[in-house]
Each structure stands twice: as C-alpha cells, then as structure tokens.
Amino acid sequence: MKLVRYGKPGREKPGIIDVDGKIRDLSKHVPDFAGDWLSPRVLDKISKLKIEALPLVRGRPRLGSPVGRVGNFIAIGLNYADHAAETGATPPKEPIIFNKAPSCIVGCNDEVMLPKGSTRTDWEVELAIVIGSRASYVTEREALSYVAGYTICNDVSEREYQLERSGTWTKGKGCPTFGPLGPWLVTKDEIKHPQKLGMWLDLNGERMQTGSTKTMIFGVAHLVSYTSQFMTLEPGDVITTGTPPGVGMGMKPPRYLQPGDIIRLGIEGLGEQKQVVGPWRPAA
C-alpha cells in the first residue's frame, strides 16, 4: 500500500493511492497516519478495504508528510561506504546516531528554506524507515517486524552549523523545512529488499547523486535493532538512514543550495520529491 496525508499544512487527511495513481480518502477509517494508527493491526485492516469503493479525492492536493506527529526523528550519519569515501571520513565501526527536529518535517514538494545567513546548505537523498510497533532491545532478526514501511527523506543539512559550530550534528540538521518526507509511506510488504533500492537526486536538472541502498554500511534491520538498544522506538518514529555520494560538500569546489534552485530526488519503489529552495524569512 501507498499511504498519504493530503491537504493544507496542519489539516492533512489520510489517504491511499489506488491502481490509477489517484488518492482515495481514508478519513472514515483512520483519523491520521500517526502513532498507533500505524500499527500492524490498523494497516492490516486498511489492506482489506475495497480501495476502489473509497471516495476519490479530486484535483491535485498538496501532499504532507506521510507520517503525522513524529515523536523521534532519528538520523544515521556516514552510513554509505562510497559517501564516507567522498568526504574523506573513516567508515564508522558503529552507527552514528543524531536527531533531526520533528518541527523540520514538511511535505515532499514543500519549499526548502535556507536558514538566516546560511551559505552552506546541502542536500541528501535518503531512505527513511517508519516504525509501526514499539521497539526496545529488539534483535536484528526480528527488527523488520517492527517496521510499518518506508518513505523518502531529503536530509537537508547546513554544513557550517553541523561541522563547525561544535557539539552535535543536530545543529545543522533540524532547521525549519530541513526534513521533507514522502510522497508516500510504502508499507513494507511492497519493499521486499530494502537493501537493493536505487536512489538519485538532481539539482536544477543536473544529476548529483546516484546510488543504491546496497552500499549501506549498516542495513535497515541492523539500524532498527541498534537504535532500539539506546531508546524506545514508538509507532510513527522515523529513522533516516544516510546518503550515497554526490552531496555538495564533497564536490571540488563545494557547491551549496541557492534561492531558486530546484531539487528533485527519488528512490526505487518509493516515488519522487521536488522542492524549490527559498531564502530565509521570518515565520508567519
């Protein structure tokens, strides 16, 4: 299943993509795709519905994040061997864990806004894991049973804040609009091999990133198991899993986002995103 949340920011409704690629409304069956409404019981109930009998959503509504009210937005650093090589970093012996602020989450096609005074904002196409069941000290063998599905994340990053302002990477990862998710939450039954997914990112029509989840240093099951040793993962938590090579920081000379830039990115089986980069402006 491909599950969506559509509508204006803060007023999104749950939906599902039908065989023709159109949105069908699910609001009479679930209030939202958030928390326990992502449990295996709920997803199994949805899978038994007659999708073609659900109300058709007209037009082309905005797609919000396919996961609502995210509690933990967890990120994994330097998790692709080829990306570590392009940055000159030693591949980690254990996963590098940091947090992105849940408040940075936006829809897949929403604007990415540069932070005030930023000159080094970068892009990163990533596979994101969505948790469906509470997970604590789970084994790698059982880890995927706690996963609801997968989506795409653009792990937008301000490199000066991340690397030069001391402390943790979180400083450069959680600025407003730095977490586009979507377009869909694809349930795990449709993604049989999460370690064999092609991925790409274009900037202004020029290919920047081409990679595959097969070059992950730590795979999906390991990341869920490992993270659950340090915190309790709750339904609706998101783990974004690292990026392949081709980020702006790794170019010679480095290249960073500017107002008016257009970012397109996608992952096999998970759809595509598109964002226009805008300048900083105060919140409304």
N, C-alpha and C positions, 0 to 999 in steps of 0.2 A: 504493500500500500504506500501511496504517496500522500502524506498528510500535510495540510497547510493551515495557516492562520491568515485571514484576509480582512482588509478593511483599514480604516484610519488608525493612526498610532494610538494605542491605549484602548481601542474599541474593536479589536480584531475578533473575528468569529472563526470557529473551527470548520474546516472543510476537507474534502478528499478529491483527488484528481481522478476523473473517470477515464475510460479507454480512449476517448477522443481528446484527452488533454484539457478538458474543461473542469471547472470547480463545481462540486456538489456540496451543498450546505449540510453540516452535521450538528448544528446547534440544538436540535431537538433530541439529540442522543448523548452529547457530551457538552459541558459548559465551556471547556477550553482544553487545549493540549498543554497541561501544566501539572506538575506534581503527580499525585496518584492517578490522574486521568491518563497517564502514560503507562500504566501497569499492564502486565500481560493479560489480565482478566479483561480490562477495557479494550485493549487492542484486539483481542480475540472476538469480543462482542461486535466490534466495528467490522471485522473481516467477514462476518456472517450476514451483514446487511446487503440488500439489493441496491447496489450503488446507482443503477440507472433509475431507480424509483425515488431517489433523493432530490430535493429542489435544486434546480440548475441556477447557478449564480451568473447573472447577466453581465456583459461587459468585461472589462479587464481591470479588476480591482487591484489596489496595492497589496502586495504580499508582505506581511510582517514576518518576524522571526517565527519559525515553525514550532518553537517551544516558548511558552509563556512563563513568566515569574521564575526565571532561572535563579536558583539559590547559589550554587557554586559554579563559577565559570573558570575551569582549570585549564592550564595550557602546559604543553611539554616543549622544552627547548632543545635545539640541536639534535633532532631525532631522525634526521636523514643523513646517511653517510656522505652522500655527494654534496649536500648543503654544508655540512661541517667542513668538508674539504675546501669549498669555495671561500669560506670565511677564515680559513687558516686555524680553525679550532680543533682540539683533540676530541675525538668522539667520546662521550661520557660513558663511564662504567655503569652508572645507574641513571634512570630517567631524571632529567632536570624538570622540577615542578615549580610553576609560579601561577599567579592568578591574574585574570583579566576581570575588571569590574563588571558585574552584571549590568550596570547602568550604561555600559558602552554598546550594548546589543541593539542592533537596528535590523530592518528588513533587508533582504538580499539586494534590492535595487535602490535603496535609500542613499542619500548623499553621504559621502565621507567628508568630514570637515577637518581641515588642518587645525591643530592646536594653536593658540595665540603665540606668535613669534616662532613657530616651528620652521626649521629649514631642512629637516632630515626625516620626514615621514615616509615610510616604506610599506611595501605590500607583501603578503604571504598567503598563497592558496593552501588550505589545509583541510584534511578530513576531520570532521568533528563527530564524536561519539555522544549519543544521548542515552542517559541512564533511565531504565524503566522500573527497577526494583532496588530497594535499599540494600547496599553492599558494604560489608565490613569484614575485613580479613578473608576475602574470598580467594580461592585458588585460581591459578591461571587456567586450569582445565574447565572450571565451572564459570569463568568470568563472563563469557558471551551470553550466558543465560540471564544476566542482569542488564543486558543492553536492550533498549527499545528499538533503536535504529541509528541512522547516520544522516548527516547533513554536511553542507559546505560551510566553512568559515574563511573569511578573509581576515587573517590575524594582522590587522593594520598596526604598525609599530613606529614610534618616534625614537630613532636610534640614539640621539643625544640624551634624551631622558632615560632610556633603557641602559645605556652603557657608560655614560659619563657623569651622571648625577648621583652616583654612589648608591649603596643599598641594593634593593632587589630590582629585577627586570620589570616588576609590576608598574613602576613609574611611567614607562614608555608604552604600556600595553592597554591601559584602561581609559584613555581619553574618550570624550564623547564621540560616538559613531565608529569607534575602533573595533566593533565586533559584528559586522554583517553576517547573518546566518540565513540559510535557506538555499534555494526556494522552498524545498520540501523537507520533511522528515521522512526518509525512506525506511520502512520497517526492515528489520534485519533478515527476514525471510527472503527479501529480494536481493540482498547483497550476500551471496554465498561465500565469496572470497574477498574479504576486505583488504587483504594484503596483495591484491592484484588489480588495483584500480589506477587507470591513467588519470593524470591531472595536468592542468595548464593554466596559464594566466597571460593575458595580453594587456599592454599599456598603449593606448592610442593606436590600436591596430597592429602593434609590433609584438611578436611573441617574446616574452620574458622568461617564463617558467614552463618547462616541460619535464614531467617526472612521473613517478609511479610509487604507490604505497609499498611496493616490493622492496624499496631501498630504505624503509624504516629500520632504524637500529633496534627499536623495541616495538613489537607489534601491538595490535589492538587489545588482545586478550591479556598480554603482559601488563599493559598500561592500566587497564581496569583493575587487575589484581594488585599491582604495585601501589596504585594510588589508594586503594581501599585499606592498605596497611597503615596509612597515616591520617585518614579521615573517613568518616562515614559518608558514602555517596548516597544521595537521596534521589528519588524519581524526579526527572527534569533537570538534573545536573548535566552540564556539558563539559566534555574533555576534548580540547582541540589538540591535534597530535603532532604538530611540526610540519615543516615545509621543505619541498625539494629545492634544488639550486635555481638561481635566477633572480634573487632579490636585488634591490637597488644597491644595498650596502656592499654586495660582493662584486659590483662592476668596477671597471677601471677606465675612467674615474667613476666614483659612485654616482648614482642617479636617484633622485628622490621626487616625490609627488609635488605637483604644482597645481594651483587652481585651474580648473578647466580640463584637467586630464580625465580620460575615460578608462576605467579598469573593467575588463571582462575576465571571468575565470570560471572554470568548471571542473567537475570530477565525473568520471565514467559512472553512469547509472544514477547520479545524484543531481543532474541538471546544471544550470549556469546562473551566474550572478552578473550584474552590471552596475557599477557605481560611477557617478560623476564626482570629482573632487572639488570641494568648495573652500573658500577662505574662512578663517575663524570669524565668528560673530557671536555676540552675547546671546544667551538663551532668551527665548521669548517670554 
